[in-house]
Amino acid sequence: METNKAVIGALLLIILVIGANCVMYAIARGATKSNQKSFLETMSQSFNASTRKKDDSMEELRQKMAELEKSKKGDKGESE
């Protein structure tokens, strides 16, 4: 009786893992088939989108820091 429960549990676990893999495969396959682009193009665009946002925010931060440095130097020149 104990071995039957173990076998049933193992089969359920295997079916669960295989089912999850099939679902993930279907999701990945559907994502790469959008707009008739190749897999590598789709993946590179998805990775590049996040880095562009970071680059834009970093550029904005650099500009603000440069403005602060200029105003700081301008204030020092006036006080001397």
N, C-alpha and C positions, 0 to 999 in steps of 0.2 A: 504494500500500500504506500509506503514511504517513497519507494523508488518511482512509482507511478506519478506522484505529485511532483517529484523532482524533474521527471521527464517532461511533464506538461508545463511546468514553469520554465524549463529551458527552451521548449518549443515556442512558448509565448514571447520570451525574450528575443529569440532569433527572429520571429515574425515582426516584432516591434522594431528591431534594428533595421531589418530589410525594408519595412514600410517607411521608416524615417528617411532612409537613403533614397528610396524612390521619390518621395515628396521633395527632398532637396534637389535631386536631379531634375525633376520637372520644373522647379522654380528657377534653377540656374539655366536650364535649356530655354525656358521662356524669356528670361532676361537677355540672353544673348541673341535671340532671334528677332528682337525688336528692331525696327527700321532696316532690316536686311543688312546689318553691319556684321563684320566678322567678330569673333569672340575677343580677339586682342584689342580691337578698336573700342569695343564697348567697355572692356575692363579698364583700358587706359583712360578713357573719358571719365569713368566713375572715380578713378583715383585722382585725376588731375583737377576735378571740380573742387574737391576739398582743399587741395593745396593752393588753388587760386584764391579762395576766401582767406586763407591764412596769410598769403602774400599781400593781399590788399590791406588787411588790417595791420600788418607789420609796416607796410609803406606809409600808411596813415600815421602810425606811431612815430616813424622816423621823421616825417614832416613836422609833426607837433614838437618833437624834441629839438629839431633844427630851429623852429620858430622860437622856442623857449631859450635856446642858447643865444640866438641873435638878440632877443629882448634883454637877456641877462647881460650881454656884452654892451649893449646900448645903455643900460642903466649904470654900469660901472663907469663908462666914459663920461656920463653926465655928472656923476658924483665927484669925480676927481678934479 
